[in-house]
Amino acid sequence: MELAFDSQALRTICESEVAARMSLGDAVADKLKHRLADIRAARSVEDLPVGRPHIWRDDGKHIAVELCDGQSLVFVANHTNNPITKAGILDWPKVSRIKIVRIGSEND
């Protein structure tokens, strides 16, 4: 999948191991590095092998992938025209472009 970021701060954390460790701690930064590699290698959310991808909000537009220590990586589809099913909902199996919108506790 192709990645984009909601902010420069998120981009920096995701692209710099030093920044990730300073911001998130060693354990979460290590998991983040592995999850990002998994996401880049996957064709869609359905191909993600670990992290228990799941709908984060009831709107069906946010997916959370677990990191560790209660932290998750949250993203949304990022196509110019996101794929939609006949039922009018986001067709996650066809999503190949995502935007990372947050890293943190799902309860925040």
ABEGO torsion letter per residue (X at the ends): XBBBBABAAAAAAAABAAAAAAAAEAAAAAAAAAAAAAAAABABAAABABGGBBBABAAGABBBBBBBGGBBBBBBBABABBBBBAAGBBBAAABABBBBABBEBAAX
